[in-house]
Every structure is written in C-alpha cells, then in structure tokens.
Amino acid sequence: MPTYEYECKKCNNVFDVLQSFKDEPVKVCPKCGGEVRRVINGGAGVIYKGAGFYSTDNGAHPSGKKNAVDSKNDDKKPPAAPCASCPHSESGACAEKAAG
C-alpha cells in the first residue's frame, strides 16, 4: 500500500497516511480539523548498488559465488610471467607478482 503525504491548509501540518488505492483521500487535519490537500511528490526511486543485480553484470554474486561468465573465464587466464626488472626473476617467477 502506498503512503500519501498530506498538508493542512490551515495550520500547515504535514503528515503521512498509509492508504490503499481504493481508499478515499483524507479531508480533515488530525491536528486542527482544517481542510487538507494531498501533496504530490516524486516518491522514492530505487537505486541498485553492488554486483549481482543484472544478468550482464560482471561482478561476483552477493552470495560470494561467481556468475557463469566469470567461472568460464577462470581457466583461460595466462600464467603469471616473471618481471624483467625484479631480482626474483632469475628463479622463473616473481614472488611479489604471485602474491599480488
């Protein structure tokens, strides 16, 4: 059920009422008994933040599972190559690169 905002024309009291679409609009201010009008506003928009909301999303699923696109690409990653400027490159793989 939507929440409607009303404003009293007499005392400027602003209040919210949870109503069904079928309910009649409120006509009397609960504070002073004056006439009220329903305030039309934009409402609250929905903002999706984070990964996992769309099928085209490349992020991880909120449960921690990877989506199908990520799991398919895991096997195709090339092995880490040694750094040319690293002193550890003589052993074949850079320890710093493997850790990061």
N, CA and C atoms as an extended XYZ file, in Angstrom:
300
Properties=species:S:1:pos:R:3:atomname:S:1:resname:S:1:resid:I:1 pbc="F F F"
N         0.854       -1.186        0.000 N   MET     1
C         0.000        0.000        0.000 CA  MET     1
C         0.891        1.236        0.000 C   MET     1
N         0.525        2.224       -0.764 N   PRO     2
C         1.328        3.447       -0.820 CA  PRO     2
C         1.091        4.354        0.387 C   PRO     2
N         2.082        5.164        0.665 N   THR     3
C         1.983        6.174        1.711 CA  THR     3
C         1.761        7.520        1.028 C   THR     3
N         0.724        8.218        1.447 N   TYR     4
C         0.405        9.521        0.875 CA  TYR     4
C         0.745       10.606        1.878 C   TYR     4
N         1.230       11.718        1.384 N   GLU     5
C         1.576       12.862        2.222 CA  GLU     5
C         0.485       13.919        2.070 C   GLU     5
N         0.036       14.447        3.202 N   TYR     6
C        -0.986       15.482        3.224 CA  TYR     6
C        -0.458       16.707        3.947 C   TYR     6
N        -1.014       17.882        3.580 N   GLU     7
C        -0.663       19.131        4.248 CA  GLU     7
C        -1.945       19.895        4.559 C   GLU     7
N        -2.041       20.389        5.802 N   CYS     8
C        -3.217       21.145        6.223 CA  CYS     8
C        -3.121       22.568        5.668 C   CYS     8
N        -4.214       23.041        5.090 N   LYS     9
C        -4.240       24.400        4.538 CA  LYS     9
C        -4.315       25.453        5.644 C   LYS     9
N        -4.782       25.050        6.830 N   LYS    10
C        -4.978       25.991        7.930 CA  LYS    10
C        -3.736       26.118        8.823 C   LYS    10
N        -3.223       24.983        9.313 N   CYS    11
C        -2.088       25.031       10.252 CA  CYS    11
C        -0.762       24.571        9.647 C   CYS    11
N        -0.742       24.218        8.373 N   ASN    12
C         0.445       23.748        7.651 CA  ASN    12
C         1.033       22.462        8.225 C   ASN    12
N         0.238       21.694        8.980 N   ASN    13
C         0.674       20.399        9.494 CA  ASN    13
C         0.863       19.445        8.321 C   ASN    13
N         2.011       18.780        8.275 N   VAL    14
C         2.304       17.805        7.229 CA  VAL    14
C         2.313       16.426        7.883 C   VAL    14
N         1.576       15.470        7.295 N   PHE    15
C         1.518       14.122        7.854 CA  PHE    15
C         1.364       13.107        6.736 C   PHE    15
N         1.740       11.873        7.047 N   ASP    16
C         1.677       10.771        6.087 CA  ASP    16
C         0.592        9.795        6.503 C   ASP    16
N        -0.063        9.201        5.505 N   VAL    17
C        -1.100        8.210        5.754 CA  VAL    17
C        -0.879        7.032        4.806 C   VAL    17
N        -0.848        5.824        5.383 N   LEU    18
C        -0.743        4.603        4.588 CA  LEU    18
C        -2.150        4.217        4.152 C   LEU    18
N        -2.396        4.268        2.831 N   GLN    19
C        -3.737        4.030        2.303 CA  GLN    19
C        -3.699        3.104        1.105 C   GLN    19
N        -4.810        2.422        0.893 N   SER    20
C        -4.986        1.613       -0.305 CA  SER    20
C        -5.349        2.555       -1.458 C   SER    20
N        -5.194        2.080       -2.671 N   PHE    21
C        -5.608        2.872       -3.834 CA  PHE    21
C        -7.115        3.132       -3.817 C   PHE    21
N        -7.853        2.219       -3.204 N   LYS    22
C        -9.311        2.317       -3.184 CA  LYS    22
C        -9.827        3.285       -2.113 C   LYS    22
N        -9.011        3.594       -1.108 N   ASP    23
C        -9.449        4.459       -0.013 CA  ASP    23
C        -9.696        5.889       -0.483 C   ASP    23
N       -10.663        6.533        0.146 N   GLU    24
C       -10.938        7.949       -0.123 CA  GLU    24
C        -9.808        8.794        0.466 C   GLU    24
N        -9.440        9.902       -0.186 N   PRO    25
C        -8.405       10.774        0.375 CA  PRO    25
C        -8.843       11.379        1.708 C   PRO    25
N        -7.864       11.642        2.582 N   VAL    26
C        -8.133       12.290        3.861 CA  VAL    26
C        -8.572       13.720        3.577 C   VAL    26
N        -9.576       14.196        4.316 N   LYS    27
C       -10.102       15.542        4.071 CA  LYS    27
C        -9.930       16.468        5.267 C   LYS    27
N        -9.663       15.890        6.462 N   VAL    28
C        -9.600       16.690        7.680 CA  VAL    28
C        -8.249       16.484        8.374 C   VAL    28
N        -7.648       17.578        8.824 N   CYS    29
C        -6.379       17.539        9.546 CA  CYS    29
C        -6.600       16.929       10.936 C   CYS    29
N        -5.771       15.946       11.304 N   PRO    30
C        -5.934       15.336       12.622 CA  PRO    30
C        -5.510       16.269       13.763 C   PRO    30
N        -4.775       17.325       13.447 N   LYS    31
C        -4.276       18.249       14.469 CA  LYS    31
C        -5.276       19.363       14.775 C   LYS    31
N        -5.811       20.012       13.719 N   CYS    32
C        -6.678       21.180       13.941 CA  CYS    32
C        -8.078       21.031       13.352 C   CYS    32
N        -8.303       20.001       12.557 N   GLY    33
C        -9.603       19.799       11.930 CA  GLY    33
C        -9.801       20.602       10.656 C   GLY    33
N        -8.745       21.275       10.198 N   GLY    34
C        -8.819       22.068        8.971 CA  GLY    34
C        -8.799       21.203        7.719 C   GLY    34
N        -9.028       21.845        6.584 N   GLU    35
C        -9.034       21.155        5.298 CA  GLU    35
C        -7.603       20.816        4.889 C   GLU    35
N        -7.414       19.632        4.314 N   VAL    36
C        -6.077       19.210        3.880 CA  VAL    36
C        -6.039       18.981        2.376 C   VAL    36
N        -4.839       19.000        1.855 N   ARG    37
C        -4.626       18.678        0.445 CA  ARG    37
C        -3.539       17.622        0.375 C   ARG    37
N        -3.648       16.745       -0.617 N   ARG    38
C        -2.633       15.714       -0.800 CA  ARG    38
C        -1.462       16.313       -1.562 C   ARG    38
N        -0.272       16.114       -1.038 N   VAL    39
C         0.950       16.639       -1.647 CA  VAL    39
C         1.441       15.614       -2.665 C   VAL    39
N         1.684       16.072       -3.871 N   ILE    40
C         2.202       15.211       -4.932 CA  ILE    40
C         3.713       15.391       -4.957 C   ILE    40
N         4.422       14.285       -4.772 N   ASN    41
C         5.886       14.360       -4.843 CA  ASN    41
C         6.403       13.242       -5.730 C   ASN    41
N         7.691       13.254       -5.963 N   GLY    42
C         8.312       12.282       -6.858 CA  GLY    42
C         8.437       10.897       -6.271 C   GLY    42
N         8.269       10.773       -4.970 N   GLY    43
C         8.421        9.462       -4.346 CA  GLY    43
C         9.882        9.090       -4.222 C   GLY    43
N        10.114        7.909       -3.789 N   ALA    44
C        11.476        7.409       -3.613 CA  ALA    44
C        11.828        6.510       -4.779 C   ALA    44
N        12.926        6.818       -5.426 N   GLY    45
C        13.398        5.966       -6.508 CA  GLY    45
C        14.181        4.794       -5.954 C   GLY    45
N        14.354        3.775       -6.720 N   VAL    46
C        15.111        2.609       -6.305 CA  VAL    46
C        16.471        2.685       -6.964 C   VAL    46
N        17.512        2.527       -6.149 N   ILE    47
C        18.875        2.548       -6.663 CA  ILE    47
C        19.515        1.212       -6.339 C   ILE    47
N        19.963        0.500       -7.351 N   TYR    48
C        20.627       -0.783       -7.156 CA  TYR    48
C        22.122       -0.528       -7.083 C   TYR    48
N        22.722       -0.929       -5.977 N   LYS    49
C        24.166       -0.765       -5.826 CA  LYS    49
C        24.798       -2.126       -5.626 C   LYS    49
N        25.977       -2.291       -6.160 N   GLY    50
C        26.699       -3.542       -5.976 CA  GLY    50
C        26.533       -4.486       -7.147 C   GLY    50
N        27.161       -5.608       -7.017 N   ALA    51
C        27.171       -6.580       -8.100 CA  ALA    51
C        26.030       -7.582       -7.936 C   ALA    51
N        25.637       -8.190       -9.034 N   GLY    52
C        24.695       -9.288       -8.992 CA  GLY    52
C        23.257       -8.933       -9.277 C   GLY    52
N        22.972       -7.723       -9.708 N   PHE    53
C        21.593       -7.328       -9.950 CA  PHE    53
C        21.151       -7.582      -11.387 C   PHE    53
N        22.090       -7.682      -12.292 N   TYR    54
C        21.736       -7.828      -13.698 CA  TYR    54
C        22.431       -9.045      -14.293 C   TYR    54
N        21.827       -9.665      -15.302 N   SER    55
C        22.443      -10.826      -15.937 CA  SER    55
C        23.702      -10.438      -16.701 C   SER    55
N        23.839       -9.163      -17.065 N   THR    56
C        25.015       -8.710      -17.793 CA  THR    56
C        26.107       -8.222      -16.854 C   THR    56
N        25.889       -8.330      -15.561 N   ASP    57
C        26.827       -7.855      -14.565 CA  ASP    57
C        28.056       -8.756      -14.534 C   ASP    57
N        29.241       -8.171      -14.497 N   ASN    58
C        30.478       -8.953      -14.439 CA  ASN    58
C        30.983       -9.135      -13.023 C   ASN    58
N        30.295       -8.563      -12.031 N   GLY    59
C        30.728       -8.688      -10.649 CA  GLY    59
C        30.338      -10.021      -10.060 C   GLY    59
N        30.864      -10.281       -8.883 N   ALA    60
C        30.520      -11.515       -8.183 CA  ALA    60
C        29.115      -11.419       -7.622 C   ALA    60
N        28.484      -12.544       -7.481 N   HIS    61
C        27.142      -12.618       -6.900 CA  HIS    61
C        27.228      -12.231       -5.426 C   HIS    61
N        26.199      -11.558       -4.851 N   PRO    62
C        26.249      -11.167       -3.441 CA  PRO    62
C        26.489      -12.327       -2.482 C   PRO    62
N        26.159      -13.548       -2.871 N   SER    63
C        26.372      -14.700       -2.005 CA  SER    63
C        27.835      -15.129       -1.994 C   SER    63
N        28.646      -14.503       -2.820 N   GLY    64
C        30.057      -14.860       -2.899 CA  GLY    64
C        30.370      -15.765       -4.070 C   GLY    64
N        29.360      -16.285       -4.741 N   LYS    65
C        29.565      -17.154       -5.898 CA  LYS    65
C        29.850      -16.296       -7.122 C   LYS    65
N        30.641      -16.823       -8.010 N   LYS    66
C        30.886      -16.112       -9.262 CA  LYS    66
C        29.758      -16.415      -10.229 C   LYS    66
N        29.491      -15.458      -11.120 N   ASN    67
C        28.460      -15.739      -12.116 CA  ASN    67
C        29.049      -16.598      -13.230 C   ASN    67
N        28.225      -17.063      -14.125 N   ALA    68
C        28.644      -18.005      -15.162 CA  ALA    68
C        29.746      -17.445      -16.045 C   ALA    68
N        29.716      -16.156      -16.353 N   VAL    69
C        30.719      -15.540      -17.223 CA  VAL    69
C        32.087      -15.599      -16.561 C   VAL    69
N        32.157      -15.273      -15.254 N   ASP    70
C        33.432      -15.287      -14.548 CA  ASP    70
C        34.003      -16.693      -14.419 C   ASP    70
N        33.168      -17.680      -14.111 N   SER    71
C        33.673      -19.031      -13.906 CA  SER    71
C        34.195      -19.629      -15.210 C   SER    71
N        33.640      -19.268      -16.359 N   LYS    72
C        34.125      -19.765      -17.646 CA  LYS    72
C        35.498      -19.188      -17.974 C   LYS    72
N        35.753      -17.928      -17.596 N   ASN    73
C        36.993      -17.252      -17.936 CA  ASN    73
C        38.136      -17.591      -16.986 C   ASN    73
N        37.885      -18.232      -15.845 N   ASP    74
C        38.940      -18.544      -14.894 CA  ASP    74
C        39.988      -19.481      -15.486 C   ASP    74
N        39.574      -20.449      -16.309 N   ASP    75
C        40.502      -21.414      -16.878 CA  ASP    75
C        41.372      -20.813      -17.978 C   ASP    75
N        40.987      -19.694      -18.531 N   LYS    76
C        41.683      -19.116      -19.669 CA  LYS    76
C        42.688      -18.039      -19.279 C   LYS    76
N        42.910      -17.814      -17.974 N   LYS    77
C        43.858      -16.779      -17.554 CA  LYS    77
C        45.279      -17.270      -17.804 C   LYS    77
N        46.142      -16.415      -18.390 N   PRO    78
C        47.519      -16.841      -18.646 CA  PRO    78
C        48.299      -16.922      -17.329 C   PRO    78
N        49.299      -17.790      -17.255 N   PRO    79
C        50.113      -17.871      -16.039 CA  PRO    79
C        50.906      -16.579      -15.857 C   PRO    79
N        51.243      -16.283      -14.611 N   ALA    80
C        51.985      -15.058      -14.313 CA  ALA    80
C        53.379      -15.150      -14.927 C   ALA    80
N        53.773      -14.107      -15.635 N   ALA    81
C        55.096      -14.051      -16.248 CA  ALA    81
C        56.060      -13.373      -15.283 C   ALA    81
N        57.355      -13.754      -15.322 N   PRO    82
C        58.322      -13.113      -14.430 CA  PRO    82
C        58.532      -11.652      -14.824 C   PRO    82
N        58.847      -10.849      -13.833 N   CYS    83
C        59.126       -9.428      -14.080 CA  CYS    83
C        60.559       -9.297      -14.564 C   CYS    83
N        60.775       -8.520      -15.599 N   ALA    84
C        62.120       -8.348      -16.141 CA  ALA    84
C        63.009       -7.560      -15.191 C   ALA    84
N        62.441       -6.593      -14.462 N   SER    85
C        63.255       -5.738      -13.596 CA  SER    85
C        63.334       -6.249      -12.165 C   SER    85
N        62.698       -7.358      -11.845 N   CYS    86
C        62.627       -7.875      -10.480 CA  CYS    86
C        63.839       -8.776      -10.197 C   CYS    86
N        64.461       -8.637       -9.020 N   PRO    87
C        65.605       -9.510       -8.695 CA  PRO    87
C        65.196      -10.975       -8.536 C   PRO    87
N        63.900      -11.254       -8.351 N   HIS    88
C        63.439      -12.629       -8.207 CA  HIS    88
C        63.188      -13.301       -9.547 C   HIS    88
N        63.383      -12.578      -10.657 N   SER    89
C        63.041      -13.118      -11.973 CA  SER    89
C        63.963      -14.263      -12.395 C   SER    89
N        65.143      -14.374      -11.775 N   GLU    90
C        66.065      -15.457      -12.131 CA  GLU    90
C        65.474      -16.825      -11.781 C   GLU    90
N        64.603      -16.877      -10.738 N   SER    91
C        64.054      -18.168      -10.322 CA  SER    91
C        62.881      -18.601      -11.209 C   SER    91
N        62.458      -17.738      -12.149 N   GLY    92
C        61.410      -18.114      -13.079 CA  GLY    92
C        60.073      -17.438      -12.820 C   GLY    92
N        59.812      -17.032      -11.590 N   ALA    93
C        58.553      -16.340      -11.292 CA  ALA    93
C        58.810      -15.364      -10.161 C   ALA    93
N        58.237      -14.256      -10.276 N   CYS    94
C        58.405      -13.201       -9.272 CA  CYS    94
C        57.484      -13.477       -8.084 C   CYS    94
N        58.045      -13.574       -6.891 N   ALA    95
C        57.254      -13.828       -5.687 CA  ALA    95
C        56.322      -12.652       -5.398 C   ALA    95
N        56.785      -11.447       -5.660 N   GLU    96
C        55.945      -10.271       -5.413 CA  GLU    96
C        54.741      -10.256       -6.347 C   GLU    96
N        54.933      -10.647       -7.599 N   LYS    97
C        53.834      -10.657       -8.554 CA  LYS    97
C        52.838      -11.763       -8.225 C   LYS    97
N        53.324      -12.908       -7.786 N   ALA    98
C        52.455      -14.019       -7.436 CA  ALA    98
C        51.623      -13.682       -6.194 C   ALA    98
N        52.166      -12.903       -5.269 N   ALA    99
C        51.438      -12.534       -4.048 CA  ALA    99
C        50.403      -11.461       -4.327 C   ALA    99
N        50.599      -10.636       -5.315 N   GLY   100
C        49.677       -9.526       -5.548 CA  GLY   100
C        48.881       -9.723       -6.740 C   GLY   100
